[in-house]
């Protein structure tokens, strides 16, 4: 009974259930750590099902299928796979559906993806490109719903997206309204949709009106269909503002005031977020219902906050045995990763899946400590092994079976020594976090995108025909004349403005900066510009800058950097020609010390994170190029730049010396 609607129908009418959403991590370590995290959450939380995201244009297809294999087959979690249908290979749609079926995935969330743009996305080097263009058959999500029903009958349970505040399409912002969307939602439902899953929201009154409108709609198609509201736990104030901006979800003024009152204290923001989401859940629990009430949580691949919300809201079902896909009783498993060339469990050859070798990828990091009884700890622990052991009371877990559900839940909530398994990456910072974290990378997990419509992109960045035009775009962003760039959909932060003069100097040289930070040497964590984390601490930063420059300029700059012992750099072009002062180096460039806590290092620059980001950074040049007609001067310019330029990240370790980084790059200007 893996169809979601069957599982929902089997629940008591007055019951509540929840689901969790995950995206495929960018790195091998992130994938392995997500496996460990999912194993723990599966045992402790018992979600009715989990969602696995699919990158726009199929950009994460292989990794999404690998994650679906992990959740459905390895962990025995009922899985719903997202699937988009535009701007991608037509064959990929069929392959994804067939591989989902082989994996036992019986639930698909059918999405359109980005608006169809065949001319820009078609690969003309492929002789079958026109025939293999998904946009020929799929323009809207309803086309995908109809196709799945035609090809697979009732095998798949199909979900579609709903928008409590209207769907945001920047090319036609005047159409963002529920009433404008309703005819399309009716069409998708009549075509065969089995459930509706909504966009995230924080205005519960808007959701109440939305659900009431659907249930009472004159078509009658929404009377009994499951409507599952989407909720995003608040991980930080910055992520809250970014996600509400991108999704065009409103943030009621009374909620915004609560977050703004604590925005300088990241832990306090999380606590307020748990309060707010728990209140929203309770409000929806009290709404009129015509069956079980569901809640879908966008986890961002993190566990502590969502676990606390679920516990507070009494959504975690009673403890019952879990039977994994192979018939074993469910227990906390060590992370398992398939032995593939790039470290991910890839679903590429269906016939070979049953015969793959598996290898244990148990993390040997010292934070993973064996929990033993107090007696055993005192009698058997040698100096060498005791550092890797913790007694039950030291670990802060209940006196119960070590792998019991109660202990696992305590870990997921971040309690005790072992709770660090859930909290070691608790301060996500997008691509600047720890590359070992399942949450590393873009917070939405949907792959590279400009986050703006074609029309908006041209309005913001024009139609450049020279490198100087590109410099002009970067300069306008630095001066606040435009509020977004292809690599950043936000205006500059106050912290960045403290080095505005230096960054303008870089742009003047034709070096286009996409990331940077100034020196910080022991400021209070409550500092309004540089502060982060709990309020009782001090924060530090090494200066770094990341920028694009021509291959000719890189050839001149590199020897100067090689001669400076206080500098570490990472550099690569689109072809993957990677160089570094020390490819094995791990460079924490932001850290904080807080009362009663270990030193926290939320920003780390190393090869694995830089290389993962490079692929996306140069891919964004491709996305920008696709804004313009093929063969146009702008298209040709952006292609030349992508092929010629390097992305370079430079860190100065002499952070206590004023101007150390900038004197090197700008000659003290």
MARDO-728133 format. One record per residue: residue in one letter; x, y, z of N, C-alpha, C, O in turn. Coordinates in steps of 0.1 Angstrom, whole numbers, plus 5000, padded with zeros to 4 digits. Example, Ala and Ser with C-alpha at 12.3 -4.5 7.8 and 13.67 -1.06 7.14 Angstrom:
# residues 2
A513249435078512349555078513249675078514249675085/S512849785071513749895071512950005079513450115080/
# end
This chain:
# residues 669
X500949885000500050005000500950125000500950205010/X501650154989502550264988501950384981502650484980/X500750374976500050494971499650584982499050544992/X499950714981499750804992498250814996497850815008/X497350814986495950824989495450704996494550715004/X495950584993495550465000496050475015495250435024/X497250525017497750535031496950635039496650615050/X496550745032495750845039494350795042493850815053/X493750725032492450675034492350565046491350545052/X493550505048493550405059493650465073493450395083/X493850595074493950655087492650685092491650705085/X492450695106491250745112490850885107491750965105/X489550915104489151045099489651165107489851275101/X489751145120490151255128491651265131492051335140/X492451185124493851185127494651285119494151355110/X495951305123496851395116498051315112498351215118/X498651355101499851295096500751405090500351515088/X502051365087502951455082503851385072504051265072/X504551475064505551425054506651525054506551635059/X507851475049509051545050509651555035509551455028/X510251665032510851685019512351705020512851775028/X513051635010514551635010514951664995514251624986/X516151724994516751744981518051664980518651654990/X518451624968519751554967520951644970521051744964/X521751604980522951694983523951704971523951614962/X524751804971525651834961526951744961527551714951/X527251704973528551634975528351484980527351454985/X529351404978529351264982529251264998528451185003/X529951345005529851345019528551385024527951325034/X527951485017526551525021525551415019524651405027/X525751345008524851235005524951125016523951075021/X526151085020526350985030525751035043525150955051/X525951155047525451205059523951225059523351215070/X523351255047521951255047521351115049520251105055/X522051015044521550875047521550845062520550795067/X522550885069522550865083521450945090520750895099/X521251065085520151155091518851095088517951095096/X518551055075517350995072517050865080515850845084/X518050785082517850665090517350695104516450635109/X517950805109517550845123516150905123515350875132/X515850985113514551055113513450955110512350965115/X513750855101512750755098512350675111511150645113/X513350645119513050565131512350655142511350615148/X512850775143512350865154510950925151510150945160/X510750965138509651045135508450975128507351015130/X508750875120507650795113506850885104505650885106/X507450955094506651025085505750935077506150815074/X504550975073503750895064504350875051504250765045/X505150975046505850965033506951075033506851165041/X507851065023508851165021508851205006508451124998/X509151335004509251384990510751394987511551434995/X511051374974512351394968512251494957511551464948/X513051594957512851704947513551664934514451574934/X513251744924513751714910514151854905513351944905/X515451874901515952004896515252044883514851964875/X515152174882514552234870515252184857516552174857/X514552144847515152094835515851954837516651914828/X515551884848516151754850517551764854518351674853/X517951884860519351904863519851824874521151794876/X518951764883519451674894518851534892518751464902/X518551504880517751374877518451254883517851174890/X519751234880520451114885520551114900520251004906/X520851224906520951234921519551224927519451164938/X518551274921517151264927516751114927516151074936/X517051044916516650904915517450824925517050724931/X518750864927519550794937519050814951518950724959/X518550934954517950964967516650884969516350844980/X515850884958514550804959514850654961514050594968/X515950604955516350464958516650444973516250344979/X517350544978517750534992516450535001516350445010/X515550624999514450645008513450525006512950475016/X513150494993512150384991512650244993511950165000/X513850214988514250074989515150045001514949945008/X516050135004516950105015516350135029516550055038/X515550245030514950275043513450245044512850255055/X512850195033511450155033510550265036509450245041/X510850385032509950505034509150525021509750525010/X507850535022507050565011507450695005507550795012/X507750694992508450814986507550874975506950794967/X507551004974506951074964508051154956508751234962/X508251124943509251184935508651304928507651284920/X509351414929508951534921509351504906510451444904/X508651554897509051544883508551664875507351694875/X509551734869509151854860509251794846509651684843/X508751884836508551824823508951924812508851894800/X509452044815509852134805511352154804512052134813/X511752204792513252234790514152124793515252144799/X513852004789514651884792514451784781513651794772/X515251684781515151574772513851504774513451464785/X513151484762511851414763512051264768511251214775/X513151204765513451074769513551064784513250964790/X514051174790514351174805513051164812513051104823/X511951214807510651194814510251054814509851004825/X510350984803510050834803510950754812510550664819/X512250794811513250714819512950734834513150644842/X512650854838512350884852511150804857511250744868/X510150804849508950734853509150584854508750514863/X509950524844510250384844511150344855510850244862/X512150424858513050394869512350414883512550334892/X511450504884510650524896509750394898509650344909/X509250344888508450224889509250104893508850024902/X510450094887511349984891511749994906511849884913/X511950114911512350134925511150104934511350094946/X509950094929508850084938508150214942507250214950/X508650324936508050454939506750464931506650444919/X505650484939504350484932503650624933502450634931/X504450724937503850854939504750964931505950964933/X504051044923504751144915504051284918502851294917/X504851384921504351524922504651584908505751614905/X503651604900503751644886503851794886502851864889/X504951854881505251994881505652034867506151954859/X505352164863505752204850507252234850507952184840/X507752304859509152354859509152494853508152564854/X510252534848510352674843509552684830509352584823/X509152804826508352824814509152764802510352774801/X508452694792509052634781509852734772509352844769/X511152704769511952794761512852704752514052694754/X512152644743512852534734514052594727515052534726/X513852714721514952774713516252794721517352764715/X516052834733517252854741517852724747519052714748/X517052634750517452514758517852394748518452304753/X517452404736517652284727519152274724519752374721/X519652154724521052124720521052094705520851984701/X521452194697521452174683522552084678522552044666/X523552054687524551954683524051814682524651724677/X522851794688522251664688521251654677520351734676/X521451564667520651554655519151524658518251564651/X518951464670517551434674516951534684515951514691/X517651654685517251754695515851794694515151804704/X515351824682514051874680513051764684512051794691/X513351644680512351534683512351504698511351454704/X513551524705513751484719513351604728513751604740/X512751704723512451824731511151804739510051784733/X511251804752510051774760508951874758507751854761/X509351994754508352104753507352084741506352144740/X507751984732506751944722505451884728504351914723/X505651814738504451744744504051804757502851784761/X504951874764504651924777504752074778505952124777/X503752144780503752294782503352324796503852424802/X502452254801501852274814501852144822502052034817/X501752154835501752034844500651944840500751824842/X499451994836498351914832498751814821498251704820/X499651854812500151764801500851644807500751534802/X501651674818502351564824501351464831501551344831/X500351524838499351444845498651354835498551234837/X498251414824497551334813498451224808497951114805/X499751254806500651154800500851044809500850924805/X501051064822501250964832500050874833500150744833/X498850934833497650854833497550764821497150644822/X497850824809497750744797498750624796498350514792/X499950654801501050554800500950444811501350334809/X500550484823500650404835499350374842499350304852/X498250424836496950404843496950454857497350564860/X496550364866496450404880497650364889497550364901/X498750314882499850264889500450384898500650354910/X500550504893501150614901499950694907498950714901/X500250734919499350834926499950964923501150994926/X499251054917499751174911499351294920498151314923/X500251374924500051504930500251624922501051614912/X499651734925499851854917500051974927499651954939/X500652084923500852194932499752284933498952314923/X499552334945498552444948499152564954500252554960/X498552684952499252804956498252884965497452954959/X498352884978497352944987497353104985496253164988/X498353164979498353304977498553334962498853444958/X498253234953498353254939499753214934500753244941/X499853164922501153124916501953254912501353334905/X503153254915504053374912504653344898505553254897/X504353424888505053424875505453564872504653644869/X506753584873507253724872507053784858507053904856/X506753694848506553754835505153814834504853894826/X504253764843502853814844502453834858501553764863/X503153924866502853934880501453974883500953954894/X500754044874499454084876498453974878497353984882/X498853854874498053734874498253654887497653544888/X498953704897499153624909497953634918497853724926/X497053544916495853534925495353394925495453324915/X494653364935494053224936492953204925492953104919/X492153314923491153294913491653274899491053204891/X492853334896493453314883493953174881493953114870/X494353114892494952974892493852874891494152764886/X492752894897491752794899491352714887491252584887/X491152774875490752694863491852594860491552484855/X493152634862494252534859494252424869494552304865/X493952454881493952344891492752254889492952134891/X491652304885490452224881490852124870490552004870/X491552184860491952104848492951994852492751884848/X493852024861494851924865494151814873494451694872/X493151854882492451754890491651664881491551544883/X490951724872490051644863490951544854490451444850/X492151584851493051504843493551384850494151294844/X493351384863493751264871494651284883495151184889/X494751404888495451434900494751374912493551374913/X495551314921494951244933495051324946494351304955/X496051414946496151504958496851634954497451644943/X496651734963497251864961498251894972497851874984/X499351944968500451984978500752124976500952164965/X500652204986500752354984502152404986503052354992/X502252524980503452604981503552644996502552655003/X504752675001504952725015504152855017503952935008/X503752865030503152995034503353015049503652915056/X503153135053503253165067501953235072501753255084/X501153275063499853345066498753235067498153205056/X498453195079497553075080496153125076495353035072/X495753245078494453295074494253285059493153245054/X495353315051495253295036495053145033494353115023/X495753065040495552915037494152875041493552795033/X493552925052492252885055491252925045490352845041/X491353045039490553095029490653005016489752975009/X491952965013492252885001491552755002490952704993/X491752685013491152555015489652555014488952475008/X489052655021487652675020487152695006486052645002/X487852784999487452814985487552684976486652664968/X488552604978488652474971487552384974486852324965/X487252364987486252264991484852304986484052224983/X484652434985483252484981483252524966482252574962/X484252484958484352524944483152464937482752354939/X482652544927481452504920481652384911480652314908/X482852354908483152234900482952104908482652004902/X483152114921482951994930484151904930484151794937/X485251934922486351834921487251834933488051744935/X487151934942488051944954487351904967487951924978/X486151844966485451814978486151724988486151735000/X486751614982487351514990488851494987489451414994/X489351554977490751534974491651584986491451684991/X492651504989493651545000494351674996494951684985/X494251775005495051905003496051905014495651925026/X497351905010498351895020499152025021499752065011/X499052105031499752235032501252225034501652135041/X501952305027503452305027503952405037503552525037/X504852365046505352445057506852435057507452325056/X507552555058508952555059509452605073509252715076/X510052515080510652555093511652665091512352675081/X511752755101512652875100513952835105514152805117/X515052835096516352795100517152925104518152915112/X516853035097517553165100516753275095515853255086/X516953395100516253515095516553535081515553575073/X517753525076518153545062517353445053516853485043/X517353325057516653225048515153245048514553235038/X514653295059513153325060512853435049511953425042/X513653545050513353655040513653615026512853655017/X514653525024514953485010513853395004513353414993/X513353305012512353205007511053275005510353244995/X510653365014509353435012509453525000508453554993/X510653584997510853664985510753584973510053624963/X511353474972511353384960510053324957509653314946/X509353284968508053224966506853324966505753284963/X507153444969506153554970505053514980503953544979/X505553444991504653415002504753535012505753585015/X503553575016503453695025503853655039503653535043/X504453745046504853725060504053825068504353945068/X502953785075502153885083503053965092504053925098/X502654095094503454195101503654145115504754175121/X502654085122502854045136503953935137504653925146/X504053845127505053745127506453805124507453775130/X506453895114507753965111508354035123509554035125/X507454095131507954165142508554075152509654105159/X508053955154508553855163509953805158510853785167/X510153795146511453755140512453865141513653845144/X512053985137512954095137513454135151514554185153/X512654105161513054125175514254045179514954075189/X514453935172515553845176516453815165517253715166/X516453885154517153845142518653845143519353785135/X519153905154520653905156521053775164522253765166/X520153695168520453575176519853455168518653435169/X520753385161520253275153519453165161518453115156/X519953135173519253035180517853085185516953005185/X517753215188516453265192515553265180514353245181/X516053295168515253285156514653145154513453135151/X515453045156514952905155513852885165512852815162/X514052935177513052905188511752975184510652915186/X511853105180510653175175509953095164508753085163/X510853045155510252975143509552845147508452815142/X510052775157509352655163508052695168507052635166/X508052815176506752865182505752895170504552855171/X506152965160505353015150504752895142503552885139/X505652805138505152685130504252595138503252545133/X504552585151503652505160502252565161501252495161/X502252695162500952775162500152755150498952735150/X500852765138500252745125499652605124498452585120/X500352505128499852365128498652355137497652285133/X498652405149497552395158496352465152495252405153/X496552575146495352645140494752565129493552555128/X495552495121495052415110494452285116493452235110/X494952235127494352115133492852145137492052055136/X492652265141491352305146490352345135489152375137/X490852345122489952375111488952265108489252145112/X487852295102486952185098487652095088488452135080/X487351965089488051865081487051765076485951745081/X487451705064486551595059487451465058487151385049/X488451455066489251345066490551375074490651475080/X491551285074492851305080493451435076493351475064/X494051505085494751635082496251615081496851565090/X496751655069498251635067498951765067498451875066/X500251755069501251865070502551825063503051725066/X502951905053504151875046505251975049505052095048/X506451925054507452015059508652005049509251905045/X509052125044510252145036511452155046511652255052/X512252045047513252035058514552105055515252135064/X514852135042516152185038517252085042518352125044/X516851965044517851855047518351865061519451805065/X517651945070518051965084517051895093515851875088/X517451865105516451785113516051835126514951815131/X516851915133516551955146515252035147514352005155/X515152145139513952235141512652165137511752175144/X512752085126511452015122511051915132509851895135/X512051845138511751755149511151815161510151765166/X511651935165511052005176509652045173508752045182/X509352095161507952135157507052005157505952015163/X507451895152506651775152506351735166505251695169/X507351735175507151695189506251795196505351745203/X506451925194505652025201504152015196503252035204/X503951975183502651975177501951835179500851815174/X502651745185502051615188501751545174500651485173/X502551555165502351495152503051365150502751285141/X504051335159504751205157503851085161503451085173/X503650995153502750885156503350795167504550795170/X502550715173502950625184504050525178504050495167/X504850475187505950385183505350255179504650185187/X505650215167505250085161506450025154507250105149/X506549895153507649835145507649885131506649895125/X508849915126509049955112509649835104510749795109/X509049795094509649685086510249745073509649815065/X511549735072512249785061511949705048511349605049/X512449755037512149695024512549555023511949475016/X513549515030514049375030513449285041513949175043/X512549345048511849265058512449275072511849215082/X513549345074514149355087513449465095512849555090/X513549445109513049545118513849675116515149665115/X513249785116513949915114514749945126514249945137/X516049985124516950035134517750155128517750175116/X518350225137519250335132520350265124521150185130/X520550295112521550235103522750325101522550455102/X523850275099524950345095524750385080524150315073/X525350495076525150545062525750445053526850395055/X525050415042525450325032525450395019524550465016/X526550385012526650444998527050344988527950264991/X526450344977526750254966528150284961528550404961/X528950184957530250214951530050244936529950154928/X529950374933529850424920531050514917531750554927/X531250554905532450624901532550764908533650804912/X531350824911531450954917530850954931530651064937/X530650834937530250834951528750834953528350814965/X527950864943526550864945525850734941526450664932/X524750704947524050584943523250624931522150674932/X523750584919523050624907522250514901522650394901/X521050544896520150454890520350464875519550534869/X521250394869521550414855521250284847520850294836/X521450174853521250044846520249964855520749904865/X519049964851517949904859518249754862518049704873/X518749684852519049544853520049504863520049394868/X520949604866522149574875521849614889522649584898/X520649674892520449734905520449624916520849654927/X519849514913519749414923521049344927521149284938/X522149364919523349294922524549394926525649354925/X524149514930525249604933525849574946525249514955/X527149604947527849584960527649714969527549824963/X527549694981527349804991528549815000529149705003/X528949935004530049945013529650035024528950135022/X530150015036529850095047530550225046531850225044/X529850335048530450465047530350535061530150655061/X530450455071530250515085531250625087532450605085/X530750735091531550855094532450835106531950805116/X533750845104534750825115535150955122536050955130/X534351055119534651185125534551175140533551105145/X535351225149535351215163533951255169533651205180/X533151335162531951365168530951245169529951245177/X531251145161530451015162530950935173531950855171/X530450935185530950865196530050745200528850765200/X530650635204529850515208529250545222530050575231/X527950525223527350535236527450395243526950295238/X528050395255528250275263527650295277527450405281/X527450185284527050195298528150255306529250255303/X527750325317528650385326529650285332530850315333/X529150165335530050055340531050015330532250005333/X530650005317531549955307532550065304533750045301/X532050195304532950305301534150305311535250335307/X533850285324534850295334535750175334536950185339/X535250055330536049935331536849895319537849825320/X536349935307536949885295537649995286538249965277/X537450125290537850225281539350255283539850305293/X540050235272541550265272541650415269540650475265/X542850475270543050615266542650635252542150745248/X542950535243542750555229541250545226540850625217/X540550455232539150435228538250525236537050555231/X538650565248537650645256537250775250536150825252/X538150835241537850955235536750935225536051035221/X536450815221535450785211534150725218533350675211/X534150725231533050675238532350785247533050875251/X531050765249530350845259529350765266528750675261/X529350785279528350705287526950755285526750865279/X525950675289524550725286524250855292523650945285/X524650875304524251005310525051125304524551235303/X526351095301527151195294526551235281526551355277/X526051135274525451165261524151235262523651285252/X523551225274522251295276521051225270520051285267/X521151085269520051015263519350935274520050905285/X518050905273517350835284518050695286518650645277/X517850645298518350505301517450405295516450365301/X517750375282516850285274517750215264518950245264/X517250125257518050065246518650175238517950265234/X519950155234520650265228519950305215519850425212/X519550205207518850245194517350255195516650235185/X516850275207515450285209514950415202515750505200/X513650415200513050525194513150655202513450765197/X513050635216513150755225514550815224514650935223/X515550735223516950785222517150855209517750965208/X516650795198516850845185516150985184516651075178/X514950995190514251115189514951225197515051335193/X515551185208516351285216517551335208517851455208/X518151245200519251285191518751385181519351485179/X517651355174517151435164516751575169516751675161/X516351585181516051715187517251785192517151905197/X518451725191519651795194520051785209520751865214/X519451685216519751675230521051595233521351495226/X521751635243522951565248524051565238524051625227/X525151485242526351475234526051425220526551475210/X525251315219524851255206524051345198523851335186/X523351445204522551545197523351625187522751685178/X524651625188525451695178525351635164525551705154/X524851505164524651445151523551525143523551535131/X522651585150521551665144521851815143521251885135/X522851865150523052005151524452055146524652175146/X525351965142526652005138526652095126527552185124/X525552095118525452185106524252275108523552305099/X524052315121522752375125522752525120521652585121/X523852575115523852715110524052715095525152755091/X523052675087523352665073523552805067522952905071/X524452805057524752935051524952915036525852965030/X523952835030523952815016525252745012525652645018/X525852785001527052724995528252745004529252685002/X528152835014529252865023529252775035530152795044/X528352685036528352595048529452485046530252495037/X529352385054530252265054529752175043528652135042/X530752145034530352055022529951915026529451845018/X530251885039529851745044528451745048527851645050/X527851865049526451875054525451835043525651875031/X524351765046523351735036522651865031522051865020/X522751975039522152095035523052185027522652295023/X524252145024525152225017524652255003524152174996/X524752384999524352424985523152514985522852574996/X522552524974521352614973520252564983520052444984/X519552654990518652615000517452544994516752475001/X517052574981515852514976516152384969515152304967/X517352354967517652224961517252194947517152084942/X516852304940516252284926517252314915516852324904/X518552324919519552334908519752484904519152574909/X520552504894520952634890519752704882519152644873/X519552824886518452904879518753044882519453084892/X518253134873518453274875517453334885517653444890/X516353264889515353304898514553424893513853494901/X514753464880513953574874513453524860514053434854/X512453594855511953564842512853624832513653704835/X512653584819513453634808513353784807514253864806/X512053834808511753974807512454054818513054154816/X512453994830513054064842514554064841515254154845/X515153954835516553944834517054054824518054114827/X516354074813516754174804516554314810517454404808/X515554334818515354464824516554494834516954604835/X516954394841517954414851519354424845520154514849/X519654334836521054324831521254364816522354354811/X520154404810520354454796520754354786520554234789/X521354394775521754304765523254334762523554414753/X524154284771525554324770526254274757525954164752/X527154354752527854314740529354324742530154304732/X529854364754531254374756531554344771530654344779/X532754314774533154294788532954414797532554404808/X533054534791532754654799531354664802530954714813/X530454614793529054614797528754524809527954554817/X529454404809529354314821529854384833529154374844/X530954454832531454534844530454634849530254654861/X529754694839528754794842527654734850527054794860/X527254614847526154544854526554514869525854544878/X527854464870528354444884528454574892528154574904/X528854674885528954804892527654854896527554914908/X526554844888525254884892524754814904524154874913/X525054684905524654604916525354654929524754664940/X526654684927527454734939526954864944526954894955/X526454944934525955084938524555084942523955184946/X523854964942522454964946521455004936520355024939/X521955014923521055054912520154944908519054964903/X520654814909519854694906519954604919520954604926/X518954524921518854454934519154304932518954224942/X519554264920519854114918520854104907521054184898/X521653994908522553944898522253804895521553734903/X522853744884522553604881523053514892522453404894/X524053554900524553464911524053504924524353434934/X523153604925522653644938521353724935521353824928/X520253674940518953734938518653844949517553894949/X519653874957519453974968520254094966521354094959/X519854204972520654324972521854294982521854194989/X522854384981524054364990523754375004522954455008/X524354295012524154295027525054405033526054455027/X524654455045525354565051526854525053527754615052/X527154405056528454355058529354385045530454425046/X528754345034529454365021529754515018530754545012/X528854595022528954745020530154795027530654905023/X530654735037531854785045533154765036534154835039/X533054685026534254675017533854715002534454664993/X532854795001532354844988533454904980533554874968/X534254994986535255054978536254954972536654974960/X536654854980537554754975536954674963537654644954/X535654634965535054554955534854634942534954584931/X534554764943534454854931535854854924535954864912/X536954854932538254854926538454724919539154724908/X537954614923538054484916537354494903537854454893/X536154544903535354554891535954644881535954624869/X536654754886537354844877538454774869538754814858/X539054664875540054594868539454484859540254414853/X538154474859537454374851537454234858537254134852/X537554244871537454124880536054134887535854214895/X535154044883533754054887533553964899533553844899/X533254034911533153964923531753904925530753974923/X531653774930530453714933530253674947529153644952/X531353684955531253654970532453724976533553734970/X532253764989533353824996532953845011531853835014/X533953865019533653905033534853975038536053955035/X534654075047535654155053536254085065535753975070/X537354135071537954085083537054125095536454235096/X536854025104536254045117537053985128537353865126/X537454055138538353995148537754015162538054115169/X536853925165536353925179535254025182535254085193/X534354045173533154125176532054045183532053925182/X531254115191530154055198529253985188528954035177/X528653865191527753795182526453875180525653835172/X526253975188525054055187525254175178524354265176/X526454195173526754305164525754315153525454215146/X525154435150524054445141524554415126523654385118/X525754425123526254405110526854265108526554185099/X527754225117528554105116528153995125528653875123/X527254015134526853915144526053805138525353815128/X526153685145525353565142525453475153526253495162/X524653365153524653265164524053315177523353425177/X524253245188523653285201524253425205525253465200/X523553485214523953625218525153635227525653735229/X525453525233526553525243527853475237528453385243/X528353545227529553495220530353605213529953725213/X531353565206532253645198532453585184532553455183/X532453665174532653605160533853665154534353775157/X534453575144535653605137535553575122534753485119/X536253645114536253625100537553645094538253745097/X538053555085539153585076538553655063537553615059/X539253745058538753805045539053715033540053645032/X538053715025538153635012537353705001536453785004/X537753684989536953734978536953624967537953564964/X535853614960535653524949535253594937534253674938/X535853574926535553654914535953584901536753494901/X535353634890535653584877536753684871536653804873/X537653624864538653704857539153634844539053504844/X539653704835540053644822541253554824541953564834/X541353454815542553364816543853434816544853394822/X543853544808545153624807545453684820546653684824/X544453744826544653814839545053704850545853734859/X544453584849544753484859546253434857546853414867/X546653434845548053394843549053494849550053454854/X548653614849549553724855549453724870550453744877/X548253694875548053704890548553584897549053594909/X548453474892548753344899550153344905550353304917/X551253384898552553384904552653464916553453434926/X551953584917551953664928551353594940551853604952/X550253524938549653454949550453334954550553314966/X551153264945551953154948553153194957553653114965/X553553324956554653374964554353424978555153454986/X553053424981552553474993552153365003551153295000/X552853345014552553235023551353255031550853165037/X550753375031549553405039548253395030547253425035/X548453345018547253335009547053185006547953115003/X545753155005545253024999544353054988543453144990/X544452994977543553014966543052884960543752784961/X541852894954541252784946540852844933540252954933/X541052784922540752844909540352734899540852624900/X539352764891538952664880538252744869537752844871/X538352684857537552734846536352644844536252544851/X535552674833534452594830534752454826533952354828/X535952434820536452304816536852214827537152094825/X536952274839537352194851538852184854539352104861/X539552284848541052294850541252354864541352474865/X541352274874541452314888542852334893543652244890/X543152444900544452464906544252524920543252594922/X545252504929545152554942546452554948547352484945/X546652644958547952644966548052514974549152464975/X546952464978546952344986545552274985544652314992/X545352184976544052124973543552044985542352024986/X544352014994543951935006543552025018543051975028/X543752155016543552245028542052255030541252255021/X541752275043540352305048540452435055541152455065/X539652535051539852675055538552725062537752785054/X538452715075537352785081537552935080538652985085/X536653015075536853155073535853235082535953355082/X534953165088534053225098533953135109533653015107/X534053185121533953095133533453185145533553305145/X532853115155532353185166532553105179532552985179/X532753175190532953115203531753155211531453275212/X531053065218529853095226529953015239530552905240/X529353075249529453015262528852875262527752855258/X529552785268529052645269528952565256528352465256/X529652615246529552545233530952525227531852595230/X531052425218532252415210532352525200531352595198/X533552555195533652655185532852615173532952495168/X532052705167531252675156531852745143532252855144/X531952665133532552715120531552695109531652595101/X530652795107529652775096530152805082529452765073/X531252865081531752895067533152835065534052875071/X533152735056534352665053534652665038533752635030/X535852695034536152685020537252585018538252585024/X536952485009537852375006537552324992536652374985/X538352234987538252194973536852134970536252174960/X536352044978535151984975533952084973533152064964/X533952184982532852274981533052374970532152414963/X534352414967534652504956534352434943533752504934/X534752314941534452244928532952224926532452244915/X532252194937530752174935530152304931529252304923/X530652414937530052544934530452584920529652654913/X531652554915532152594902531152544891530852624882/X530752424892529852374882528552454881528152484870/X528052494893526852584893527152724888526452784880/X528352774892528652914889528852934874528253034868/X529452844867529652854853528352814846528052854835/X527552724852526252694846525352814846524452824837/X525552904856524653024856524953114844524153184839/X526253114839526553184827525753124815525253204807/X525552994815524752934805523352974806522753014796/X522852984818521453024820521253174815520253204809/X522253254819522153394814522253404799521453484793/X523053324793523153324778521853284772521453334762/X521053194778519853144773518753254773517653234767/X518953364781518053474781517953534767516953594763/X519053534760519253604747519153504735519453384737/X518653554724518453464713519853404708520853474708/X519753274705521053214699521553294688520853324678/X522853314688523553384677523553534679524253604671/X522853584689522953724691524253764697524953684702/X524553894696525853944702525953914717527053884722/X524853934724524853904738525153754741525953724750/X524453674733524653524735526053484732526653404740/X526653534722528053504718529053554729529953484732/X528753674734529653734744529653644757530753614762/X528453614761528353534774529053394772529553344781/X528953334760529553214758531053224758531753134763/X531553334752533053354751533553364766534653314769/X532853444774533353464787533353334795534253304802/X532253264794532153134801533353044798533852974806/X533753034785534752944781536152994784537052914786/X536353124785537653184787538053214802539153194806/X537053254810537253304823537553194834537053084832/X538253234844538353154856537553204868537353324868/X537153114876536553154889537653134900538153024901/X537953234907539053224917538553274931537853374932/X538953194941538653224955539953244962540753154962/X540153364968541353394975541053424990540253514993/X541753354998541653375013542953435019544053385015/X542853535027544053585034543953535048543053565056/X545053465053545153415066545653525076545653505088/X546153635070546753745079545553835083545653955081/X544453775088543253855091543453965102542654055103/X544553955109544754055120545454175114545654275121/X545954165102546654275096545754355087545154295077/X545654475089544654565082545054565067546154585063/X543954545059544154555044544954445038545354465026/X545254335045546154235039545654185026546454175016/X544454145025543954085012543854195001544354164990/X543354305004543154404994544454474989544554514978/X545454484998546754534994547354444983547954494974/X547154314985547654224975547054234962547654234951/X545754254962544954254949544854394942544854404930/X544854494951544654634946545854724947545754844944/X546954674953548054754955547954864965548554974964/X547054834975546854934986545855044983545655134991/X545255044971544355144967542955124974542055204973/
# end
